[in-house]
């Protein structure tokens, strides 16, 4: 059987860079090279991606967040066209509606190739944070993003979204329901587990046995850091002494340290260390409303850690309020504090949330999700009998 050839476009392929790229690598590491041949085209990443055919092209940092970059296909157009023509793809996979993503989509539409895309990043939710000092532009920019998403995703054949919330938002933008498929994210239940609990880990970091509230994320403003600061202030002013443990790094780190001087900052740490912190803390706090999915929430749940999160964004779909966690009014610090205090005071409720969260997380398997993806790629590459093949797709020997 001839291998199905897939071109995978992504601006960033640096393993463990963020939740989106970790999701990509969950698929990349499960590619059956006896059945599939992949060509990876990307901006930031290694000179060659493992043993796969790879083409790295120029990229530049984003001015609003220099940790991120965008690939610039216009600076490598000749190399790109030559590589694509020589590869002879059957399916195009596009990770982001960026310059590179649009280049890949235009190429696919021009040559009649099917396109699969995974909705990784909820860009429209970033606008309020980055234009908070220029609110007059917010509405117009959101309309422009919505129009761009509608045009981009309606030209794809299949768009994976991680939650019903995000599906609803894309539908409101005008993306056809027939294009959208719910495809959640998996969890490594061996890595993130209550078995990793070890209170001495927390004690070594904090120097005490006080209850510990953990926040794990990139330290960037779209994670609703202003509300995090307000929660910190209210908890510090309360009668109960608590630790704030901040895991992650990013462009807002210095601001976070200045606003939360008694918090403990770990910086970016390995997943093995993070798993131990989740399992050993008392409450997971996550006020972000900008998540398409929210990997950290399901990681905390899989670790047996009760969650208090914002009622917004894709991560809100994990929580049944009052059953396996609490969802709070996104910008109301007092609401979060009330729920945190309730959990710290009510051991039975904390145990309930931990047990229910474990049950929820165990329904998610990367093996099953990867199989769904590869089955869909295969279906896109091999149209049903009677349908025309893409213009540059030879008949597959089945």
C-alpha positions in Angstrom: 0.0 0.0 0.0 1.4 3.4 -1.0 1.9 5.7 2.0 -0.4 8.7 2.5 1.6 11.9 2.1 0.8 14.8 4.5 2.3 18.3 4.6 2.1 19.7 8.1 2.3 23.5 8.4 3.1 25.1 11.8 4.8 28.3 12.8 6.4 26.8 15.9 7.5 23.2 16.4 9.6 23.5 19.6 8.6 20.5 21.8 7.0 21.5 25.1 6.8 25.1 24.0 3.1 25.4 25.0 -0.1 23.4 25.0 -0.7 23.8 21.3 2.7 22.5 20.3 2.5 19.7 22.9 -0.7 18.6 21.2 1.0 18.5 17.9 3.8 16.4 19.2 1.3 13.9 20.7 0.3 13.3 17.1 3.8 13.5 15.6 5.2 10.9 18.0 2.3 8.5 17.0 2.8 8.7 13.2 2.9 5.2 11.7 5.7 5.6 9.2 4.7 2.4 7.4 1.4 4.1 6.5 2.1 7.8 6.4 4.8 10.1 5.1 4.9 13.6 6.6 6.7 16.7 5.4 6.9 19.4 8.2 7.2 23.0 7.2 7.7 25.5 10.1 9.4 28.6 11.4 10.8 28.1 14.9 12.1 24.6 15.6 15.1 22.3 15.1 17.0 22.2 11.8 15.4 18.8 11.1 12.3 17.4 12.9 13.3 14.0 14.1 13.6 11.6 11.1 10.9 13.4 9.1 11.3 15.4 5.9 11.5 19.0 7.1 11.8 22.5 5.8 12.5 25.3 8.2 11.8 28.8 6.9 12.5 32.3 8.2 10.4 33.6 11.1 10.2 36.8 13.2 9.2 37.3 16.9 5.8 38.8 17.5 6.1 42.4 18.7 3.4 42.0 21.4 4.9 38.8 22.7 8.5 38.1 21.7 8.4 34.5 23.0 6.2 33.7 19.9 7.2 34.0 16.3 5.5 33.9 12.9 6.9 32.1 9.9 7.3 34.2 6.7 6.6 32.0 3.7 7.1 35.0 1.4 10.8 34.9 2.1 11.1 31.2 1.1 8.5 31.0 -1.7 10.8 29.4 -4.2 12.1 26.7 -1.8 8.5 26.1 -0.6 7.1 25.6 -4.1 9.9 23.3 -5.1 9.6 21.2 -2.0 5.8 20.9 -2.3 5.9 20.0 -5.9 8.6 17.3 -5.3 6.7 15.9 -2.3 3.3 15.3 -4.0 1.0 15.6 -1.0 -2.3 13.9 -0.5 -3.5 15.9 2.5 -2.6 19.3 4.0 -2.5 19.8 7.8 -2.5 23.4 9.0 -2.1 24.4 12.6 -2.7 28.1 12.6 -4.4 30.8 10.4 -1.1 32.7 10.1 0.9 33.8 7.1 2.2 30.2 6.8 -1.2 28.7 7.4 -2.8 30.9 4.7 0.1 30.0 2.3 -0.7 26.3 2.9 -4.4 26.8 2.6 -4.0 28.7 -0.7 -1.8 26.0 -2.0 -4.3 23.3 -1.0 -7.2 25.1 -2.6 -5.3 25.8 -5.8 -4.3 22.1 -6.2 -7.5 20.6 -5.0 -6.0 19.0 -1.9 -8.1 18.3 1.3 -7.2 20.3 4.4 -7.4 19.4 8.1 -6.8 22.0 10.8 -6.8 21.9 14.6 -8.1 25.0 16.4 -5.3 25.4 19.0 -5.4 29.1 20.0 -8.4 31.3 20.7 -6.8 34.5 19.3 -10.0 36.6 19.6 -9.9 36.4 23.4 -6.5 38.1 23.4 -7.8 41.3 22.0 -9.2 42.7 25.3 -5.8 42.3 27.0 -3.6 43.7 24.3 -5.9 46.7 23.5 -7.1 47.5 27.0 -5.4 50.9 26.7 -6.9 51.5 23.3 -10.5 50.2 23.7 -11.8 52.1 20.7 -10.1 49.6 18.4 -11.3 46.4 20.2 -14.7 45.9 18.4 -13.2 46.5 14.9 -10.3 44.1 15.5 -12.6 41.4 16.8 -14.8 41.8 13.8 -11.7 41.5 11.5 -10.5 38.3 13.3 -14.0 36.8 13.1 -14.2 37.5 9.4 -10.7 36.1 8.9 -11.6 32.9 10.8 -14.8 32.5 8.9 -13.0 32.7 5.5 -10.1 30.5 6.6 -11.9 27.7 8.3 -14.7 27.5 5.7 -12.0 26.7 3.1 -10.8 23.7 5.2 -12.4 20.3 4.9 -12.3 19.4 8.6 -11.6 21.7 11.6 -11.0 20.1 15.0 -12.2 22.1 18.0 -11.5 21.1 21.6 -14.8 22.0 23.2 -18.5 22.8 22.7 -17.8 26.4 23.9 -15.3 27.0 21.1 -17.6 25.2 18.5 -20.4 27.7 19.5 -18.0 30.7 19.1 -16.8 29.6 15.7 -20.4 29.0 14.6 -21.2 32.6 15.6 -18.3 33.7 13.5 -20.0 32.0 10.5 -17.9 28.8 10.3 -20.1 26.0 8.9 -21.1 23.4 11.4 -20.4 20.7 8.8 -16.7 21.6 8.9 -16.4 21.4 12.7 -15.6 18.3 14.7 -15.2 18.1 18.5 -11.7 16.6 19.2 -10.6 17.1 22.8 -7.1 16.7 24.2 -5.7 13.7 25.9 -4.0 13.3 29.3 -1.1 11.1 30.4 -2.6 9.4 33.4 0.7 7.8 34.3 2.4 11.2 34.5 -0.4 13.3 36.1 -1.7 11.2 39.0 -2.5 11.5 42.7 0.2 8.9 43.3 2.7 11.8 42.8 1.6 13.4 46.0 4.5 14.4 48.3 3.9 17.3 50.6 7.7 17.6 51.2 8.0 19.0 47.7 5.8 22.0 48.5 7.4 22.4 52.0 10.9 22.7 50.4 9.7 25.5 48.1 7.6 27.4 50.7 9.3 26.7 53.9 6.0 26.0 55.7 2.9 23.7 55.9 0.3 26.3 54.9 -2.3 25.5 52.3 -0.9 26.0 48.8 -2.7 27.5 45.8 -1.0 26.7 42.5 -1.3 28.6 39.2 0.4 27.0 36.2 0.6 28.8 32.9 2.7 31.0 30.7 3.0 34.4 32.4 1.4 36.5 29.7 -1.3 39.1 30.1 -4.0 37.2 28.2 -4.1 34.7 31.1 -6.1 37.3 33.1 -3.2 38.1 35.3 -4.8 41.3 36.7 -7.5 39.2 38.3 -4.9 36.8 39.6 -3.2 39.8 41.3 -6.5 40.8 42.9 -7.1 37.3 44.2 -3.6 37.2 45.6 -4.2 40.6 47.4 -7.5 39.4 49.0 -6.0 36.1 50.1 -3.0 37.8 51.6 -5.3 40.2 53.5 -7.4 37.3 54.9 -7.0 35.5 58.2 -5.8 32.2 56.8 -2.1 32.1 55.8 -1.7 30.5 52.3 1.1 30.0 49.8 0.8 31.1 46.2 2.9 28.9 43.9 3.3 30.3 40.4 4.6 27.8 37.8 5.7 29.0 34.3 7.5 31.9 32.7 6.8 34.6 30.1 7.0 38.2 29.3 4.9 39.3 32.3 7.2 37.5 34.9 8.7 40.7 36.3 5.3 42.3 36.7 4.0 39.2 38.5 6.9 39.2 40.9 6.4 42.9 41.6 2.6 42.4 42.2 2.9 39.2 44.2 6.0 39.6 46.3 5.3 36.7 48.7 4.5 34.2 46.0 6.9 31.4 45.1 8.0 31.4 41.4 9.4 28.2 40.0 9.9 29.3 36.4 9.3 26.8 33.6 9.8 23.2 34.9 9.7 19.7 33.6 6.4 17.9 33.4 7.6 15.3 36.0 8.1 18.2 38.5 4.9 19.8 37.6 3.0 16.5 38.2 4.4 16.4 41.7 3.4 20.0 42.4 -0.2 19.4 41.2 -0.6 16.3 43.3 0.8 18.0 46.4 -1.0 21.4 46.3 -4.4 22.1 47.8 -6.2 24.2 45.1 -5.6 24.8 41.4 -6.4 28.4 40.5 -6.9 29.4 36.8 -8.6 32.7 36.0 -7.8 32.6 32.3 -10.7 33.0 29.8 -8.4 32.9 26.7 -8.1 29.1 26.4 -9.2 27.1 23.4 -8.8 24.0 25.7 -6.8 24.6 28.9 -4.5 21.6 29.2 -3.4 22.7 32.7 -6.9 22.3 34.1 -7.2 18.7 33.0 -3.7 18.0 34.2 -4.7 19.3 37.6 -7.9 17.2 37.7 -5.9 14.1 36.7 -3.6 14.8 39.6 -6.5 14.8 42.1 -6.3 18.6 42.6 -9.6 20.6 43.2 -9.9 23.4 40.6 -11.2 26.9 40.9 -11.3 28.4 37.4 -12.9 31.1 35.3 -16.3 30.5 33.8 -15.1 31.2 30.3 -13.1 29.8 27.4 -12.7 26.2 26.5 -11.4 25.1 29.9 -14.8 25.9 31.4 -16.2 22.8 29.7 -14.3 20.5 32.1 -16.0 21.7 35.2 -19.5 20.9 36.4 -19.9 23.7 38.9 -20.1 22.4 42.5 -19.6 18.8 41.3 -16.0 18.4 40.2 -14.8 22.0 40.7 -15.9 25.7 40.9 -16.4 28.1 38.0 -16.2 31.8 38.9 -17.2 35.1 37.4 -14.1 35.6 35.3 -13.1 39.1 36.6 -14.6 38.9 40.1 -11.7 38.3 42.5 -14.0 38.0 45.5 -15.8 35.1 43.8 -12.6 33.1 43.4 -11.6 33.9 47.0 -14.9 32.7 48.4 -14.6 29.4 46.5 -11.0 28.9 47.5 -11.8 29.5 51.2 -14.7 27.1 50.9 -12.5 24.3 49.6 -9.8 24.9 52.2 -12.4 24.8 55.0 -14.4 21.8 53.7 -12.2 18.7 53.4 -15.2 16.6 52.3 -15.9 18.9 49.4 -12.2 19.0 48.4 -12.2 15.1 48.4 -15.4 15.1 46.3 -13.9 17.5 43.7 -10.7 15.5 43.5 -12.6 12.2 43.0 -15.0 13.6 40.4 -12.1 15.3 38.6 -10.2 12.1 38.3 -13.3 10.4 36.8 -13.6 13.1 34.2 -9.9 13.1 33.2 -9.8 9.3 32.8 -12.2 9.5 29.8 -9.5 11.3 27.8 -6.9 9.1 25.9 -4.3 10.3 23.5 -4.2 6.9 21.8 -7.9 7.1 21.0 -7.7 10.8 19.9 -4.6 10.1 17.7 -6.4 7.2 16.0 -9.4 9.4 15.2 -7.0 12.0 13.6 -5.2 9.4 11.5 -8.4 7.8 10.4 -9.7 11.3 9.3 -6.5 11.9 7.4 -6.9 8.6 5.7 -10.5 9.4 4.8 -9.6 12.8 3.4 -6.8 11.2 1.3 -9.1 8.5 -0.1 -12.4 10.0 -1.2 -15.5 7.7 -1.3 -16.0 5.8 -4.5 -17.4 8.0 -7.3 -15.8 11.2 -6.0 -13.0 12.8 -7.9 -9.4 12.5 -6.6 -7.4 15.8 -5.9 -5.7 17.0 -9.0 -2.2 15.9 -7.9 -3.2 12.8 -6.1 -2.4 9.5 -7.8 -4.8 6.6 -7.2 -3.8 4.8 -4.0 -3.1 1.1 -4.1 -5.3 -0.2 -1.3 
